Amino acid sequence: MRKTALSFILLLCLTYVAIAQVQPPAVYRIGLVLPFQTYTTANRIEEFRTAHDVVSAHKIKINEDAIASLDFYEGLLQSLESRNDSFQIEVYAYDCWNSDSVTKAILKKPELKTMDVIIGGMNTATAKTVADFCKQNKIINLQPFSPSKSLTSDNPYHIKLAPTIDSHVDNMYLSIVDSFPGANIIIYTSNQAQDKSVAARFDSLFKDYNKTAATRFTSVLLNTSTMMVNGKKTTASEQLKAGKKNVWIITSFEESFVNGNFRVLYSMRDKYDIVAYGMPTWLNGDILRLDYVNDYQTRISDPFYVDTLQAQTRDFITAYAALYNHNPSREAHLGYDVANFLMDAVTQNGKDFVAGIATQRYRGTGYTFDIAKNYNRNASTLPAALSETVAPVNFYENRHVNIYRVVDYQLRRVF
């Protein structure tokens, strides 16, 4: 009986310790380092408000990154103000003007070292500066804006919520496997380093798939600077196969390159069934011909997707529109989702929540965060199968990306 009682007391003590370890802090400090460009933005807004007519008002432009920062901030505040967390939240907002020198000056402020998490910056240079600061001072850094893989390394405090190009490639590959089994794959790249890197990843994925798959893909990698396959000159049209689905993956980020190559095979669409896959930057293009994109049944990747069937999404849109007199932008959705993701993580796993978020999934109003560890396998001499368990963590990354199909000049989510 005494042994049982002691065991029970010990269990209670262990349970208390476990609970105590995940208790959220009394105060949680969030630092925002974003290019609000406050002075210029305020002047532009005042000019717009006092414009003599609509034509004059429409000529007044506010910097796009400043608008994105404001929208993100509004979405974040909307989330924090609607929650009922058991701890106090303090938000410190800093205007970095997209300047690396201004960002470095901000990070010298004594209070920055007391932050529990820092969100930002927005462009690659400021984001790298913030990531380095957070790594040095062991502060969690949320990065929702820059997808660059080169921001930081060996940094277990960096959480990349903007999916890297590798995540885009991997999800496009999975959508091809899911939708077009046994298709003829044509991977088309320029001689640009980034384009070739993306093409090589696609090529490797299909080769690995064919090693064990019952239904295999035919696959070819074409560099437009040489147009060589197995030592022989060829053309894109010669690689098309009749009676099969031809998946044409163009790994270029340059619109003129895409337009030119779309034009080459445009007349072949009646003879061959061609589906094009493109890069995520195509969604922001200004000169890419929309008829080409539409007629090739193009698939494009993007992490943003608003599912209005969700009650949470509808409630956010309604509340935001009532407060600001317009529907939320994608940056406002991002701010709302990042804040909810962060507060849920702190509530469930405490202040030092990073180790507990790998393999966790958060589904928000516009973004889904599937967090995984990105390992620095270059730091390990072990085989890849073993290196994941011992290699240092480069950063944590969101792996979720949606695949859209262009149908009748509109985007339709298909994967």
Secondary structure, DSSP 4 states (H G I P E B T S, - for coil): -HHHHHHHHHHHHHHHHHHHHTPPPSEEEEEEEE---HHHHHHHHHHHHT-SSHHHHHT----HHHHHHHHHHHHHHHHHHH---SSEEEEEEEE-TT-HHHHHHHHTSGGGGG-SEEEE-SSHHHHHHHHHHHHHHT-EEEESS---TTS-SS-TTEEE-S--HHHHHHHHHHHHHHH-TTPEEEEEE-S-HHHHHHHHHHHHHHHHHHHH-SSPPEEEEEETTT-EETTEE--TGGG--TTSEEEEEE----HHHHHHHHHHHGGGTTTSEEEEE--GGGGG-SSS-HHHHHHTT-EEEES----TTSHHHHHHHHHHHHHHSS---HHHHHHHHHHHHHHHHHHHH-SS-GGGTTT-EEE-SS-EEEEEEEE-GGG--S-HHHHHHHSPEEEEEE---EEEEEETTEEEE--
